[in-house]
Amino acid sequence: MKGSISDLMQQAQKMQADMQKAQEELAGAEVTGESGAGLVSVVMTGRHDVKRVSIDDAVLTESKEVLEDLLAAAVNDAVRKVESHNREAMSGLAGGLNLPAGFKMPF
């Protein structure tokens, strides 16, 4: 019995270390969200920090509202891509946990 508890604790510690490493890797990952067929793009990290915004010169002739809508759409696209990327990357680590359906990890 004592050996199985020790084994379980070692597995938990390894899993915790693996999760920490995966979270660090995900935080450094970058995704690009786009709108307007690529006229506006936003590069975002896995921590949802916006690193770069690119706006094609052709958009600058549009109204302020159009530019605001394109920028918002590009940010939203990047957020969805980050969430999807993080979910896919972490699913392998959480696969052995038998978590309930819909359970969200803390990131």
ROGU-602475 format. One record per residue: x, y, z of N, C-alpha, C in turn; chain; residue in one letter; residue number from 1. Coordinates in pm, 1 decimal. Example, Ala and Ser with C-alpha at 12.3 -4.5 7.8 and 13.67 -1.06 7.14 Angstrom:
BEGIN
<r n_px="1319.0" n_py="-569.0" n_pz="780.0" ca_px="1230.0" ca_py="-450.0" ca_pz="780.0" c_px="1320.0" c_py="-330.0" c_pz="780.0" chaine="A" residu="A" num="1"/>
<r n_px="1285.0" n_py="-225.0" n_pz="708.0" ca_px="1367.0" ca_py="-106.0" ca_pz="714.0" c_px="1290.0" c_py="3.0" c_pz="787.0" chaine="A" residu="S" num="2"/>
This chain:
BEGIN
<r n_px="83.1" n_py="-120.2" n_pz="0.0" ca_px="0.0" ca_py="0.0" ca_pz="0.0" c_px="86.9" c_py="125.6" c_pz="0.0" chaine="A" residu="M" num="1"/>
<r n_px="190.9" n_py="126.1" n_pz="82.7" ca_px="275.8" ca_py="243.3" ca_pz="93.3" c_px="345.6" c_py="273.0" c_pz="-39.5" chaine="A" residu="K" num="2"/>
<r n_px="385.5" n_py="167.9" n_pz="-110.7" ca_px="450.4" ca_py="186.5" ca_pz="-239.9" c_px="357.8" c_py="249.8" c_pz="-341.8" chaine="A" residu="G" num="3"/>
<r n_px="231.1" n_py="212.3" n_pz="-340.3" ca_px="137.3" ca_py="267.6" ca_pz="-438.7" c_px="111.0" c_py="416.2" c_pz="-412.6" chaine="A" residu="S" num="4"/>
<r n_px="109.1" n_py="457.0" n_pz="-285.1" ca_px="91.1" ca_py="599.4" ca_pz="-253.3" c_px="213.6" c_py="677.7" c_pz="-298.7" chaine="A" residu="I" num="5"/>
<r n_px="330.1" n_py="621.6" n_pz="-277.9" ca_px="453.9" ca_py="685.7" ca_pz="-321.3" c_px="456.3" c_py="698.6" c_pz="-473.2" chaine="A" residu="S" num="6"/>
<r n_px="415.7" n_py="593.5" n_pz="-541.7" ca_px="410.2" ca_py="598.0" ca_pz="-688.0" c_px="311.5" c_py="704.1" c_pz="-735.3" chaine="A" residu="D" num="7"/>
<r n_px="197.7" n_py="709.8" n_pz="-668.9" ca_px="95.2" ca_py="807.2" ca_pz="-704.5" c_px="146.9" c_py="950.1" c_pz="-684.4" chaine="A" residu="L" num="8"/>
<r n_px="217.7" n_py="972.4" n_pz="-575.7" ca_px="273.7" ca_py="1105.7" ca_pz="-548.6" c_px="377.8" c_py="1142.3" c_pz="-654.0" chaine="A" residu="M" num="9"/>
<r n_px="460.0" n_py="1046.4" n_pz="-692.9" ca_px="560.5" ca_py="1072.6" ca_pz="-796.6" c_px="494.0" c_py="1105.3" c_pz="-929.5" chaine="A" residu="Q" num="10"/>
<r n_px="389.1" n_py="1032.3" n_pz="-961.9" ca_px="316.0" ca_py="1060.1" ca_pz="-1085.6" c_px="254.1" c_py="1199.3" c_pz="-1081.6" chaine="A" residu="Q" num="11"/>
<r n_px="199.1" n_py="1237.1" n_pz="-968.0" ca_px="138.3" ca_py="1369.6" ca_pz="-953.5" c_px="243.4" c_py="1479.1" c_pz="-967.5" chaine="A" residu="A" num="12"/>
<r n_px="360.5" n_py="1458.9" n_pz="-909.8" ca_px="467.4" ca_py="1558.3" ca_pz="-920.4" c_px="515.7" c_py="1571.1" c_pz="-1064.7" chaine="A" residu="Q" num="13"/>
<r n_px="528.9" n_py="1457.4" n_pz="-1133.7" ca_px="571.3" ca_py="1460.8" ca_pz="-1273.8" c_px="467.0" c_py="1532.6" c_pz="-1358.6" chaine="A" residu="K" num="14"/>
<r n_px="340.6" n_py="1501.9" n_pz="-1332.2" ca_px="233.6" ca_py="1565.8" ca_pz="-1407.9" c_px="232.4" c_py="1716.3" c_pz="-1382.7" chaine="A" residu="M" num="15"/>
<r n_px="255.0" n_py="1756.9" n_pz="-1259.3" ca_px="259.6" ca_py="1899.2" ca_pz="-1226.8" c_px="374.6" c_py="1967.3" c_pz="-1300.7" chaine="A" residu="Q" num="16"/>
<r n_px="490.4" n_py="1902.4" n_pz="-1305.5" ca_px="605.1" ca_py="1958.5" ca_pz="-1376.9" c_px="576.0" c_py="1966.4" c_pz="-1526.8" chaine="A" residu="A" num="17"/>
<r n_px="512.6" n_py="1863.0" n_pz="-1580.1" ca_px="477.0" ca_py="1862.9" ca_pz="-1722.2" c_px="378.2" c_py="1974.5" c_pz="-1753.5" chaine="A" residu="D" num="18"/>
<r n_px="280.6" n_py="1995.1" n_pz="-1665.0" ca_px="181.6" ca_py="2101.9" ca_pz="-1684.5" c_px="248.9" c_py="2238.6" c_pz="-1681.6" chaine="A" residu="M" num="19"/>
<r n_px="340.3" n_py="2258.7" n_pz="-1589.1" ca_px="411.1" ca_py="2386.0" ca_pz="-1578.4" c_px="490.9" c_py="2412.8" c_pz="-1705.8" chaine="A" residu="Q" num="20"/>
<r n_px="559.4" n_py="2311.3" n_pz="-1753.7" ca_px="638.9" ca_py="2326.3" ca_pz="-1875.7" c_px="548.3" c_py="2357.8" c_pz="-1994.8" chaine="A" residu="K" num="21"/>
<r n_px="437.0" n_py="2287.1" n_pz="-2005.5" ca_px="343.6" ca_py="2309.8" ca_pz="-2115.9" c_px="286.0" c_py="2450.4" c_pz="-2109.6" chaine="A" residu="A" num="22"/>
<r n_px="251.7" n_py="2498.0" n_pz="-1989.8" ca_px="197.0" ca_py="2632.8" ca_pz="-1975.5" c_px="299.2" c_py="2738.0" c_pz="-2017.5" chaine="A" residu="Q" num="23"/>
<r n_px="425.6" n_py="2716.7" n_pz="-1984.4" ca_px="529.7" ca_py="2810.6" ca_pz="-2024.2" c_px="546.2" c_py="2812.8" c_pz="-2175.9" chaine="A" residu="E" num="24"/>
<r n_px="540.6" n_py="2693.4" n_pz="-2237.0" ca_px="552.2" ca_py="2685.9" ca_pz="-2382.0" c_px="433.1" c_py="2753.5" c_pz="-2450.1" chaine="A" residu="E" num="25"/>
<r n_px="314.9" n_py="2730.0" n_pz="-2396.8" ca_px="195.0" ca_py="2791.7" ca_pz="-2454.1" c_px="199.4" c_py="2943.5" c_pz="-2440.7" chaine="A" residu="L" num="26"/>
<r n_px="249.1" n_py="2991.9" n_pz="-2329.5" ca_px="256.1" ca_py="3136.8" ca_pz="-2308.5" c_px="345.2" c_py="3202.4" c_pz="-2412.6" chaine="A" residu="A" num="27"/>
<r n_px="448.9" n_py="3132.3" n_pz="-2456.7" ca_px="540.6" ca_py="3188.1" ca_pz="-2554.9" c_px="496.1" c_py="3169.2" c_pz="-2698.9" chaine="A" residu="G" num="28"/>
<r n_px="395.3" n_py="3086.2" n_pz="-2720.5" ca_px="346.4" ca_py="3062.6" ca_pz="-2856.5" c_px="279.6" c_py="3188.6" c_pz="-2910.5" chaine="A" residu="A" num="29"/>
<r n_px="284.3" n_py="3205.4" n_pz="-3041.6" ca_px="220.7" ca_py="3319.9" ca_pz="-3104.6" c_px="122.6" c_py="3272.2" c_pz="-3210.3" chaine="A" residu="E" num="30"/>
<r n_px="8.9" n_py="3338.6" n_pz="-3217.5" ca_px="-89.6" ca_py="3312.2" ca_pz="-3321.5" c_px="-123.9" c_py="3444.3" c_pz="-3388.3" chaine="A" residu="V" num="31"/>
<r n_px="-175.5" n_py="3435.0" n_pz="-3509.7" ca_px="-213.5" ca_py="3554.0" ca_pz="-3583.8" c_px="-362.5" c_py="3550.2" c_pz="-3613.1" chaine="A" residu="T" num="32"/>
<r n_px="-431.9" n_py="3654.5" n_pz="-3570.7" ca_px="-572.3" ca_py="3671.4" ca_pz="-3603.1" c_px="-584.7" c_py="3772.5" c_pz="-3715.0" chaine="A" residu="G" num="33"/>
<r n_px="-680.5" n_py="3747.8" n_pz="-3804.8" ca_px="-695.2" ca_py="3836.1" ca_pz="-3920.2" c_px="-841.0" c_py="3874.9" c_pz="-3940.9" chaine="A" residu="E" num="34"/>
<r n_px="-858.2" n_py="3984.1" n_pz="-4013.7" ca_px="-990.8" ca_py="4024.7" ca_pz="-4057.8" c_px="-975.4" c_py="4098.8" c_pz="-4190.1" chaine="A" residu="S" num="35"/>
<r n_px="-1087.0" n_py="4116.1" n_pz="-4258.4" ca_px="-1082.2" ca_py="4186.7" ca_pz="-4386.1" c_px="-992.9" c_py="4118.4" c_pz="-4486.8" chaine="A" residu="G" num="36"/>
<r n_px="-998.5" n_py="3985.6" n_pz="-4490.5" ca_px="-915.7" ca_py="3906.6" ca_pz="-4583.9" c_px="-766.8" c_py="3937.9" c_pz="-4566.3" chaine="A" residu="A" num="37"/>
<r n_px="-726.7" n_py="3956.5" n_pz="-4441.2" ca_px="-585.9" ca_py="3979.2" ca_pz="-4411.6" c_px="-543.6" c_py="4125.0" c_pz="-4413.3" chaine="A" residu="G" num="38"/>
<r n_px="-636.6" n_py="4216.2" n_pz="-4434.1" ca_px="-600.9" ca_py="4358.4" ca_pz="-4434.6" c_px="-560.9" c_py="4406.8" c_pz="-4295.8" chaine="A" residu="L" num="39"/>
<r n_px="-616.8" n_py="4345.7" n_pz="-4192.9" ca_px="-579.5" ca_py="4376.6" ca_pz="-4055.1" c_px="-540.3" c_py="4245.4" c_pz="-3988.9" chaine="A" residu="V" num="40"/>
<r n_px="-424.1" n_py="4245.7" n_pz="-3924.1" ca_px="-381.6" ca_py="4125.5" ca_pz="-3852.6" c_px="-326.0" c_py="4163.5" c_pz="-3715.8" chaine="A" residu="S" num="41"/>
<r n_px="-342.7" n_py="4069.2" n_pz="-3622.7" ca_px="-297.9" ca_py="4088.2" ca_pz="-3485.6" c_px="-220.2" c_py="3964.6" c_pz="-3444.7" chaine="A" residu="V" num="42"/>
<r n_px="-98.8" n_py="3983.6" n_pz="-3395.3" ca_px="-19.0" ca_py="3873.3" ca_pz="-3343.2" c_px="-33.3" c_py="3875.7" c_pz="-3191.8" chaine="A" residu="V" num="43"/>
<r n_px="-75.0" n_py="3759.9" n_pz="-3136.0" ca_px="-104.0" ca_py="3749.9" ca_pz="-2993.6" c_px="-30.6" c_py="3630.2" c_pz="-2934.7" chaine="A" residu="M" num="44"/>
<r n_px="15.1" n_py="3644.4" n_pz="-2809.9" ca_px="81.2" ca_py="3532.6" ca_pz="-2741.8" c_px="-23.7" c_py="3442.8" c_pz="-2676.6" chaine="A" residu="T" num="45"/>
<r n_px="23.5" n_py="3330.5" n_pz="-2627.3" ca_px="-63.6" ca_py="3237.3" ca_pz="-2556.9" c_px="-121.4" c_py="3294.4" c_pz="-2429.4" chaine="A" residu="G" num="46"/>
<r n_px="-66.4" n_py="3403.0" n_pz="-2381.5" ca_px="-119.3" ca_py="3471.4" ca_pz="-2262.2" c_px="-212.3" c_py="3585.4" c_pz="-2299.8" chaine="A" residu="R" num="47"/>
<r n_px="-250.1" n_py="3591.3" n_pz="-2425.7" ca_px="-340.5" ca_py="3693.9" ca_pz="-2478.4" c_px="-279.1" c_py="3833.2" c_pz="-2481.2" chaine="A" residu="H" num="48"/>
<r n_px="-148.0" n_py="3842.1" n_pz="-2484.1" ca_px="-82.5" ca_py="3971.7" ca_pz="-2499.5" c_px="-68.5" c_py="4000.5" c_pz="-2648.7" chaine="A" residu="D" num="49"/>
<r n_px="-111.4" n_py="4117.8" n_pz="-2692.7" ca_px="-96.9" ca_py="4156.1" ca_pz="-2832.8" c_px="45.7" c_py="4205.1" c_pz="-2853.0" chaine="A" residu="V" num="50"/>
<r n_px="115.8" n_py="4140.8" n_pz="-2946.8" ca_px="254.7" ca_py="4179.3" ca_pz="-2973.7" c_px="265.3" c_py="4276.0" c_pz="-3091.3" chaine="A" residu="K" num="51"/>
<r n_px="182.2" n_py="4252.4" n_pz="-3193.5" ca_px="188.8" ca_py="4336.0" ca_pz="-3312.8" c_px="50.1" c_py="4352.8" c_pz="-3373.3" chaine="A" residu="R" num="52"/>
<r n_px="30.1" n_py="4468.4" n_pz="-3432.5" ca_px="-90.3" ca_py="4495.6" ca_pz="-3510.2" c_px="-43.3" c_py="4544.3" c_pz="-3646.2" chaine="A" residu="V" num="53"/>
<r n_px="-99.0" n_py="4486.2" n_pz="-3751.3" ca_px="-63.0" ca_py="4527.2" ca_pz="-3886.9" c_px="-189.9" c_py="4570.4" c_pz="-3959.8" chaine="A" residu="S" num="54"/>
<r n_px="-185.6" n_py="4689.5" n_pz="-4016.9" ca_px="-299.8" ca_py="4743.7" ca_pz="-4089.3" c_px="-253.4" c_py="4781.7" c_pz="-4229.2" chaine="A" residu="I" num="55"/>
<r n_px="-314.3" n_py="4719.4" n_pz="-4328.2" ca_px="-280.6" ca_py="4748.4" ca_pz="-4467.6" c_px="-317.8" c_py="4893.6" c_pz="-4498.8" chaine="A" residu="D" num="56"/>
<r n_px="-235.8" n_py="4958.6" n_pz="-4578.4" ca_px="-261.0" ca_py="5099.1" ca_pz="-4613.8" c_px="-396.9" c_py="5119.5" c_pz="-4680.3" chaine="A" residu="D" num="57"/>
<r n_px="-447.3" n_py="5020.1" n_pz="-4749.7" ca_px="-576.3" ca_py="5032.6" ca_pz="-4818.2" c_px="-690.2" c_py="5056.5" c_pz="-4719.8" chaine="A" residu="A" num="58"/>
<r n_px="-675.2" n_py="5009.3" n_pz="-4597.0" ca_px="-780.2" ca_py="5025.2" ca_pz="-4496.7" c_px="-783.3" c_py="5167.4" c_pz="-4442.4" chaine="A" residu="V" num="59"/>
<r n_px="-673.6" n_py="5236.8" n_pz="-4450.6" ca_px="-664.6" ca_py="5370.5" ca_pz="-4392.5" c_px="-754.9" c_py="5470.9" c_pz="-4462.0" chaine="A" residu="L" num="60"/>
<r n_px="-803.9" n_py="5438.3" n_pz="-4579.7" ca_px="-896.3" ca_py="5528.0" ca_pz="-4649.4" c_px="-1040.8" c_py="5506.4" c_pz="-4603.8" chaine="A" residu="T" num="61"/>
<r n_px="-1064.2" n_py="5400.5" n_pz="-4526.0" ca_px="-1198.2" ca_py="5370.1" ca_pz="-4476.3" c_px="-1231.0" c_py="5458.5" c_pz="-4356.2" chaine="A" residu="E" num="62"/>
<r n_px="-1356.0" n_py="5455.0" n_pz="-4315.0" ca_px="-1397.5" ca_py="5534.1" ca_pz="-4199.4" c_px="-1338.2" c_py="5475.9" c_pz="-4070.9" chaine="A" residu="S" num="63"/>
<r n_px="-1338.4" n_py="5557.3" n_pz="-3969.0" ca_px="-1287.3" ca_py="5515.3" ca_pz="-3838.6" c_px="-1363.6" c_py="5393.3" c_pz="-3787.8" chaine="A" residu="K" num="64"/>
<r n_px="-1493.8" n_py="5391.3" n_pz="-3806.5" ca_px="-1576.3" ca_py="5280.0" ca_pz="-3758.6" c_px="-1540.3" c_py="5149.2" c_pz="-3827.3" chaine="A" residu="E" num="65"/>
<r n_px="-1513.4" n_py="5155.0" n_pz="-3957.5" ca_px="-1475.1" ca_py="5034.1" ca_pz="-4031.4" c_px="-1341.7" c_py="4981.7" c_pz="-3977.7" chaine="A" residu="V" num="66"/>
<r n_px="-1246.6" n_py="5070.6" n_pz="-3957.9" ca_px="-1116.4" ca_py="5030.3" ca_pz="-3904.5" c_px="-1130.7" c_py="4969.6" c_pz="-3764.9" chaine="A" residu="L" num="67"/>
<r n_px="-1213.2" n_py="5032.1" n_pz="-3680.8" ca_px="-1236.7" ca_py="4978.9" ca_pz="-3545.9" c_px="-1298.6" c_py="4839.2" c_pz="-3551.7" chaine="A" residu="E" num="68"/>
<r n_px="-1395.3" n_py="4820.0" n_pz="-3642.2" ca_px="-1459.1" ca_py="4688.9" ca_pz="-3656.3" c_px="-1360.1" c_py="4584.0" c_pz="-3704.5" chaine="A" residu="D" num="69"/>
<r n_px="-1274.8" n_py="4619.3" n_pz="-3801.0" ca_px="-1174.2" ca_py="4524.8" ca_pz="-3851.7" c_px="-1073.2" c_py="4488.6" c_pz="-3743.9" chaine="A" residu="L" num="70"/>
<r n_px="-1032.4" n_py="4586.5" n_pz="-3665.3" ca_px="-936.9" ca_py="4560.7" ca_pz="-3557.5" c_px="-998.2" c_py="4470.7" c_pz="-3450.7" chaine="A" residu="L" num="71"/>
<r n_px="-1122.5" n_py="4499.3" n_pz="-3413.0" ca_px="-1190.9" ca_py="4415.8" ca_pz="-3313.8" c_px="-1205.2" c_py="4272.5" c_pz="-3365.3" chaine="A" residu="A" num="72"/>
<r n_px="-1240.3" n_py="4257.5" n_pz="-3491.4" ca_px="-1256.6" ca_py="4123.7" ca_pz="-3549.1" c_px="-1123.4" c_py="4047.8" c_pz="-3551.5" chaine="A" residu="A" num="73"/>
<r n_px="-1014.4" n_py="4116.3" n_pz="-3581.4" ca_px="-883.0" ca_py="4051.8" ca_pz="-3583.6" c_px="-841.2" c_py="4008.5" c_pz="-3443.4" chaine="A" residu="A" num="74"/>
<r n_px="-867.4" n_py="4092.6" n_pz="-3344.1" ca_px="-835.7" ca_py="4056.6" ca_pz="-3204.9" c_px="-919.4" c_py="3936.7" c_pz="-3162.1" chaine="A" residu="V" num="75"/>
<r n_px="-1048.7" n_py="3937.6" n_pz="-3193.4" ca_px="-1135.8" ca_py="3826.4" ca_pz="-3158.1" c_px="-1091.6" c_py="3697.3" c_pz="-3225.9" chaine="A" residu="N" num="76"/>
<r n_px="-1048.8" n_py="3706.6" n_pz="-3350.6" ca_px="-999.4" ca_py="3589.3" ca_pz="-3422.4" c_px="-874.7" c_py="3534.4" c_pz="-3353.9" chaine="A" residu="D" num="77"/>
<r n_px="-785.0" n_py="3623.1" n_pz="-3313.3" ca_px="-662.8" ca_py="3579.9" ca_pz="-3244.9" c_px="-696.1" c_py="3513.7" c_pz="-3111.2" chaine="A" residu="A" num="78"/>
<r n_px="-789.5" n_py="3569.9" n_pz="-3036.5" ca_px="-828.8" ca_py="3512.3" ca_pz="-2907.2" c_px="-883.6" c_py="3371.0" c_pz="-2927.5" chaine="A" residu="V" num="79"/>
<r n_px="-970.6" n_py="3353.8" n_pz="-3026.4" ca_px="-1026.2" ca_py="3220.2" ca_pz="-3053.4" c_px="-916.6" c_py="3121.4" c_pz="-3090.8" chaine="A" residu="R" num="80"/>
<r n_px="-819.5" n_py="3166.3" n_pz="-3169.3" ca_px="-709.4" ca_py="3077.9" ca_pz="-3209.4" c_px="-621.6" c_py="3041.6" c_pz="-3090.5" chaine="A" residu="K" num="81"/>
<r n_px="-595.0" n_py="3136.8" n_pz="-3001.4" ca_px="-516.4" ca_py="3108.2" ca_pz="-2880.9" c_px="-589.1" c_py="3004.9" c_pz="-2795.5" chaine="A" residu="V" num="82"/>
<r n_px="-717.6" n_py="3026.6" n_pz="-2772.7" ca_px="-796.0" ca_py="2933.0" ca_pz="-2690.3" c_px="-795.9" c_py="2793.6" c_pz="-2751.0" chaine="A" residu="E" num="83"/>
<r n_px="-814.4" n_py="2784.8" n_pz="-2880.4" ca_px="-816.2" ca_py="2655.2" ca_pz="-2948.2" c_px="-680.4" c_py="2587.6" c_pz="-2939.2" chaine="A" residu="S" num="84"/>
<r n_px="-575.0" n_py="2663.6" n_pz="-2962.9" ca_px="-438.8" ca_py="2609.6" ca_pz="-2956.3" c_px="-408.1" c_py="2558.9" c_pz="-2815.7" chaine="A" residu="H" num="85"/>
<r n_px="-442.2" n_py="2637.9" n_pz="-2715.1" ca_px="-416.4" ca_py="2598.1" ca_pz="-2576.7" c_px="-496.0" c_py="2473.4" c_pz="-2538.7" chaine="A" residu="N" num="86"/>
<r n_px="-621.1" n_py="2468.9" n_pz="-2580.8" ca_px="-706.9" ca_py="2354.1" ca_pz="-2549.5" c_px="-650.2" c_py="2225.8" c_pz="-2611.6" chaine="A" residu="R" num="87"/>
<r n_px="-608.8" n_py="2233.6" n_pz="-2737.9" ca_px="-553.3" ca_py="2117.5" ca_pz="-2806.7" c_px="-423.0" c_py="2072.2" c_pz="-2741.7" chaine="A" residu="E" num="88"/>
<r n_px="-337.1" n_py="2167.6" n_pz="-2708.7" ca_px="-207.0" ca_py="2133.0" ca_pz="-2651.1" c_px="-221.0" c_py="2069.6" c_pz="-2513.4" chaine="A" residu="A" num="89"/>
<r n_px="-316.2" n_py="2117.5" n_pz="-2434.4" ca_px="-331.3" ca_py="2066.4" ca_pz="-2298.6" c_px="-415.7" c_py="1939.3" c_pz="-2291.3" chaine="A" residu="M" num="90"/>
<r n_px="-489.1" n_py="1908.3" n_pz="-2396.1" ca_px="-575.6" ca_py="1790.6" ca_pz="-2391.4" c_px="-495.1" c_py="1662.7" c_pz="-2372.8" chaine="A" residu="S" num="91"/>
<r n_px="-375.2" n_py="1657.6" n_pz="-2428.5" ca_px="-290.8" ca_py="1539.6" ca_pz="-2411.2" c_px="-247.8" c_py="1520.1" c_pz="-2267.2" chaine="A" residu="G" num="92"/>
<r n_px="-217.3" n_py="1628.9" n_pz="-2199.2" ca_px="-175.0" ca_py="1618.6" ca_pz="-2059.5" c_px="-290.7" c_py="1583.4" c_pz="-1967.9" chaine="A" residu="L" num="93"/>
<r n_px="-406.8" n_py="1636.6" n_pz="-1996.9" ca_px="-522.6" ca_py="1613.8" ca_pz="-1910.4" c_px="-596.2" c_py="1485.7" c_pz="-1946.0" chaine="A" residu="A" num="94"/>
<r n_px="-555.7" n_py="1419.5" n_pz="-2053.3" ca_px="-626.1" ca_py="1301.0" ca_pz="-2098.6" c_px="-634.9" c_py="1190.8" c_pz="-1995.9" chaine="A" residu="G" num="95"/>
<r n_px="-532.8" n_py="1173.3" n_pz="-1914.8" ca_px="-533.2" ca_py="1067.1" ca_pz="-1816.1" c_px="-601.8" c_py="1101.9" c_pz="-1686.2" chaine="A" residu="G" num="96"/>
<r n_px="-656.8" n_py="1221.4" n_pz="-1675.9" ca_px="-716.6" ca_py="1265.1" ca_pz="-1550.3" c_px="-863.9" c_py="1228.2" c_pz="-1536.0" chaine="A" residu="L" num="97"/>
<r n_px="-927.8" n_py="1191.0" n_pz="-1645.0" ca_px="-1071.5" ca_py="1162.3" ca_pz="-1644.5" c_px="-1152.9" c_py="1279.2" c_pz="-1588.1" chaine="A" residu="N" num="98"/>
<r n_px="-1126.5" n_py="1397.8" n_pz="-1641.1" ca_px="-1198.0" ca_py="1517.5" ca_pz="-1597.6" c_px="-1339.0" c_py="1516.8" c_pz="-1655.3" chaine="A" residu="L" num="99"/>
<r n_px="-1433.5" n_py="1578.2" n_pz="-1585.9" ca_px="-1569.8" ca_py="1583.0" ca_pz="-1637.5" c_px="-1578.5" c_py="1664.9" c_pz="-1765.6" chaine="A" residu="P" num="100"/>
<r n_px="-1675.1" n_py="1632.6" n_pz="-1849.1" ca_px="-1694.7" ca_py="1706.1" ca_pz="-1973.9" c_px="-1718.7" c_py="1853.3" c_pz="-1943.6" chaine="A" residu="A" num="101"/>
<r n_px="-1654.7" n_py="1939.6" n_pz="-2021.7" ca_px="-1672.4" ca_py="2083.1" ca_pz="-2004.6" c_px="-1582.5" c_py="2145.1" c_pz="-1899.3" chaine="A" residu="G" num="102"/>
<r n_px="-1501.7" n_py="2065.3" n_pz="-1829.7" ca_px="-1413.0" ca_py="2117.9" ca_pz="-1725.8" c_px="-1306.1" c_py="2202.9" c_pz="-1792.8" chaine="A" residu="F" num="103"/>
<r n_px="-1286.7" n_py="2323.7" n_pz="-1743.7" ca_px="-1187.0" ca_py="2414.0" ca_pz="-1800.3" c_px="-1064.9" c_py="2416.9" c_pz="-1710.7" chaine="A" residu="K" num="104"/>
<r n_px="-949.2" n_py="2402.4" n_pz="-1773.8" ca_px="-823.3" ca_py="2413.2" ca_pz="-1701.2" c_px="-800.8" c_py="2559.8" c_pz="-1664.1" chaine="A" residu="M" num="105"/>
<r n_px="-714.7" n_py="2588.1" n_pz="-1567.8" ca_px="-698.2" ca_py="2726.2" ca_pz="-1518.2" c_px="-608.1" c_py="2812.8" c_pz="-1605.6" chaine="A" residu="P" num="106"/>
<r n_px="-636.9" n_py="2821.4" n_pz="-1734.6" ca_px="-560.3" ca_py="2908.7" ca_pz="-1823.5" c_px="-638.6" c_py="2938.6" c_pz="-1947.0" chaine="A" residu="F" num="107"/>
